[in-house]
Amino acid sequence: MTLCPECDTDLDIDEEEVEEGDVVSCSECGTDFEVVTTNPLELNKVSEEEDEDDADDEEEEEESDY
């Protein structure tokens, strides 16, 4: 059983079904977490800043295709 680091809700994540680098979300609070390790399961909160950086990178890639 893995608890959400933000709201302590059971995340019901099967360690055998996720890989390092996967992103999982808490169904209760909606927070996204990146899987850091699978055994034991360790999660890091995905910051909004990282999400924005990813979006900026994607936009730059799309612009460079033209």
C-alpha positions in Angstrom: 0.0 0.0 0.0 1.4 3.4 -1.0 0.0 6.6 0.4 -0.2 9.9 -1.4 2.4 12.1 0.1 0.0 15.1 -0.3 -3.3 13.8 1.2 -2.5 10.3 2.6 -5.0 8.6 0.3 -4.2 5.0 -0.7 -2.8 5.2 -4.3 -3.4 1.5 -5.2 -0.3 1.3 -7.3 1.1 -2.2 -8.2 4.9 -1.9 -8.0 5.2 -4.5 -10.8 3.1 -2.5 -13.2 5.0 0.8 -13.0 8.5 1.7 -14.1 10.9 4.4 -13.0 10.0 7.7 -14.7 6.3 6.9 -15.0 3.9 9.6 -13.8 1.0 8.6 -11.6 -1.8 10.7 -10.2 -3.7 10.7 -7.0 -7.4 10.2 -7.7 -8.3 12.1 -4.5 -6.2 15.4 -4.7 -5.1 15.2 -8.4 -1.4 15.6 -7.6 1.0 14.1 -10.1 4.0 12.1 -9.0 7.0 10.6 -10.8 8.1 7.1 -9.9 11.7 7.4 -8.7 12.2 3.8 -7.7 9.9 0.7 -7.8 11.4 -1.4 -5.0 10.6 0.2 -2.7 8.1 2.4 -4.5 9.3 6.0 -4.1 7.4 9.0 -5.6 8.4 12.6 -6.2 5.8 15.3 -6.7 5.9 16.7 -10.3 6.1 20.4 -9.9 4.1 22.7 -12.1 7.3 24.4 -13.2 8.5 21.1 -14.7 5.2 20.7 -16.6 5.6 24.2 -18.0 9.2 23.5 -19.1 8.0 20.3 -20.9 5.3 22.2 -22.7 7.8 24.9 -23.7 10.1 22.2 -25.1 7.3 20.7 -27.1 6.4 24.1 -28.6 10.0 24.7 -29.5 10.2 21.3 -31.3 7.0 22.0 -33.2 8.2 25.5 -34.3 11.6 24.1 -35.5 9.8 21.6 -37.8 8.7 24.5 -40.0 
